[in-house]
Amino acid sequence: MVAGGNAPLAFFRKTLTIGSRMTRSVGAAGLERIELQRLTERIGRLFAVLQEAAEAQLPAVAGAWSPPVDLCETAKAIYVRIELPGVRAASVKIGLNSSKLRICGEKKKRQTRQRIVSHLCSERTYGNFVRVVPLRWTISVKDATAELANGLLVIRLPKIQERRGSEFKVPITEVESGE
């Protein structure tokens, strides 16, 4: 080490490369900043994944229950099957966008015709429910359908063919110049 020289700084000086291209030379502080930025991005992605998983697993409202869901894929569509025994279609709402499917509603307790003094056992669940299903496919939101029959809600989400990497022909219109 040379006193007063830049030897320690030169020791930490590195060259950043992206792929096989050299981009620029940065010092130790620059490397720390880049590593901190990468770590921040990774933590942000991890947080988003955890938040999505928590939304899909837990009821959003206290006292809500969560109906069981089956998610199936065919070559042309994604099928979501949800068990909703005793629930009418009018009390179910389905929200859909390109990244998630949200099903919510209410299962109302049926009024008994006979006067019951006390329940010996009650395992059925009543009240509000919410399920959020993250979608990892490219789907046609406008062509989605839903059908409720015998306590089973079946939602069909047609897939859209991936367009990345495909070549599209662009028509060329010839315009005559007025010269």
C-alpha positions as CSV (number, residue, x, y, z in Angstrom):
1,M,0.0,0.0,0.0
2,V,1.2,3.4,-0.9
3,A,0.4,6.1,1.6
4,G,-2.0,8.7,0.2
5,G,-2.3,6.7,-3.1
6,N,-5.3,5.0,-4.7
7,A,-4.0,1.4,-4.2
8,P,-6.8,0.3,-1.8
9,L,-9.4,1.7,-4.2
10,A,-7.7,0.1,-7.2
11,F,-7.9,-3.2,-5.4
12,F,-11.7,-3.0,-5.1
13,R,-12.2,-1.6,-8.6
14,K,-14.1,-4.2,-10.7
15,T,-15.6,-4.3,-14.2
16,L,-19.3,-5.0,-14.5
17,T,-20.3,-7.3,-17.4
18,I,-23.7,-8.1,-18.7
19,G,-23.6,-11.3,-20.8
20,S,-20.3,-11.1,-22.6
21,R,-20.3,-7.3,-23.0
22,M,-18.2,-5.0,-20.7
23,T,-20.2,-2.1,-19.6
24,R,-18.2,0.1,-17.2
25,S,-15.8,0.1,-14.4
26,V,-17.2,0.7,-10.9
27,G,-15.6,1.2,-7.5
28,A,-16.5,-0.7,-4.2
29,A,-19.3,1.7,-3.4
30,G,-20.8,1.2,-6.8
31,L,-20.7,-2.6,-6.4
32,E,-22.3,-2.4,-3.0
33,R,-25.1,-0.2,-4.4
34,I,-25.7,-2.6,-7.3
35,E,-25.8,-5.6,-4.9
36,L,-28.2,-3.7,-2.6
37,Q,-30.4,-2.9,-5.6
38,R,-30.5,-6.6,-6.6
39,L,-31.2,-7.7,-3.1
40,T,-34.1,-5.1,-2.8
41,E,-35.6,-6.4,-6.1
42,R,-35.3,-10.1,-4.9
43,I,-37.0,-9.2,-1.6
44,G,-39.7,-7.3,-3.5
45,R,-40.4,-10.4,-5.7
46,L,-40.4,-12.7,-2.7
47,F,-42.8,-10.4,-0.8
48,A,-45.2,-10.3,-3.8
49,V,-45.2,-14.1,-4.0
50,L,-45.8,-14.5,-0.3
51,Q,-48.6,-11.9,-0.4
52,E,-50.2,-13.8,-3.4
53,A,-50.0,-17.1,-1.5
54,A,-51.5,-15.6,1.7
55,E,-54.4,-14.1,-0.3
56,A,-55.1,-17.5,-1.9
57,Q,-55.0,-19.4,1.4
58,L,-56.6,-17.3,4.1
59,P,-60.1,-15.8,4.3
60,A,-60.0,-12.0,3.8
61,V,-62.6,-11.3,6.4
62,A,-62.8,-12.5,10.0
63,G,-65.4,-15.2,10.4
64,A,-65.3,-16.1,6.7
65,W,-64.8,-19.6,5.5
66,S,-62.9,-20.9,2.5
67,P,-64.5,-23.4,0.2
68,P,-62.3,-26.1,-1.4
69,V,-61.1,-25.4,-4.9
70,D,-59.8,-27.7,-7.7
71,L,-57.7,-26.1,-10.5
72,C,-57.4,-28.2,-13.7
73,E,-55.8,-27.5,-17.0
74,T,-56.6,-28.9,-20.5
75,A,-55.0,-28.0,-23.8
76,K,-57.6,-25.2,-24.5
77,A,-58.8,-24.0,-21.0
78,I,-58.3,-23.8,-17.3
79,Y,-61.1,-25.1,-15.1
80,V,-61.8,-24.0,-11.6
81,R,-64.2,-26.1,-9.6
82,I,-65.4,-24.8,-6.2
83,E,-67.6,-26.7,-3.8
84,L,-70.5,-24.4,-2.7
85,P,-73.2,-26.7,-1.2
86,G,-76.4,-24.8,-0.3
87,V,-75.3,-21.6,-2.0
88,R,-77.4,-20.0,-4.7
89,A,-75.9,-18.4,-7.9
90,A,-77.4,-15.0,-6.9
91,S,-75.2,-14.9,-3.7
92,V,-71.9,-15.5,-5.6
93,K,-69.8,-12.9,-7.2
94,I,-66.9,-13.7,-9.6
95,G,-64.2,-11.1,-10.4
96,L,-61.6,-11.8,-13.0
97,N,-58.6,-10.1,-14.5
98,S,-55.5,-11.3,-16.3
99,S,-53.7,-12.2,-13.1
100,K,-56.2,-13.5,-10.6
101,L,-59.7,-14.9,-10.1
102,R,-61.7,-13.8,-7.1
103,I,-64.8,-15.7,-5.9
104,C,-66.8,-14.3,-3.0
105,G,-70.3,-14.7,-1.6
106,E,-72.3,-15.8,1.3
107,K,-73.8,-19.1,2.5
108,K,-76.8,-18.3,4.5
109,K,-78.0,-20.4,7.4
110,R,-81.3,-22.1,6.5
111,Q,-84.2,-21.4,8.9
112,T,-85.4,-24.6,10.5
113,R,-89.1,-25.5,10.3
114,Q,-89.1,-27.2,13.7
115,R,-88.0,-25.6,16.8
116,I,-84.7,-27.1,17.9
117,V,-83.8,-26.8,21.5
118,S,-80.0,-27.3,21.1
119,H,-77.5,-28.7,18.6
120,L,-75.6,-31.8,19.5
121,C,-73.1,-31.3,16.8
122,S,-72.8,-28.7,14.0
123,E,-70.0,-29.0,11.5
124,R,-71.3,-27.0,8.6
125,T,-70.0,-23.6,8.0
126,Y,-72.1,-20.5,7.2
127,G,-71.3,-16.9,6.4
128,N,-69.2,-15.0,4.0
129,F,-66.5,-16.7,1.9
130,V,-63.7,-15.4,-0.3
131,R,-61.3,-17.3,-2.5
132,V,-58.5,-15.8,-4.7
133,V,-56.9,-18.0,-7.3
134,P,-53.7,-16.6,-8.9
135,L,-53.6,-17.2,-12.7
136,R,-50.3,-18.0,-14.4
137,W,-51.8,-18.5,-17.8
138,T,-52.7,-16.1,-20.6
139,I,-56.5,-16.4,-20.6
140,S,-59.4,-14.8,-22.5
141,V,-61.2,-12.8,-19.8
142,K,-64.1,-11.9,-22.0
143,D,-64.8,-15.6,-23.0
144,A,-64.9,-16.9,-19.4
145,T,-68.0,-18.8,-18.3
146,A,-69.4,-20.0,-15.0
147,E,-72.0,-22.6,-14.1
148,L,-73.4,-23.6,-10.7
149,A,-75.1,-27.0,-10.4
150,N,-75.6,-29.3,-7.5
151,G,-73.4,-27.3,-5.2
152,L,-70.4,-27.2,-7.6
153,L,-69.4,-24.0,-9.3
154,V,-67.4,-24.7,-12.5
155,I,-65.6,-21.7,-14.1
156,R,-64.1,-22.2,-17.6
157,L,-61.2,-19.8,-18.5
158,P,-60.2,-20.3,-22.2
159,K,-56.5,-20.0,-22.9
160,I,-55.1,-17.6,-25.4
161,Q,-52.3,-18.8,-27.7
162,E,-49.0,-17.3,-26.7
163,R,-48.0,-14.7,-29.3
164,R,-44.4,-14.1,-28.2
165,G,-42.0,-15.1,-30.9
166,S,-44.7,-15.3,-33.5
167,E,-44.3,-13.3,-36.7
168,F,-47.2,-11.2,-37.8
169,K,-47.6,-9.9,-41.3
170,V,-48.1,-6.2,-41.5
171,P,-49.9,-5.0,-44.6
172,I,-48.3,-2.2,-46.6
173,T,-50.4,0.5,-48.2
174,E,-48.9,2.3,-51.1
175,V,-49.6,6.0,-51.2
176,E,-49.1,7.9,-54.4
177,S,-47.3,11.2,-54.0
178,G,-49.0,14.2,-55.6
179,E,-45.8,15.6,-57.2
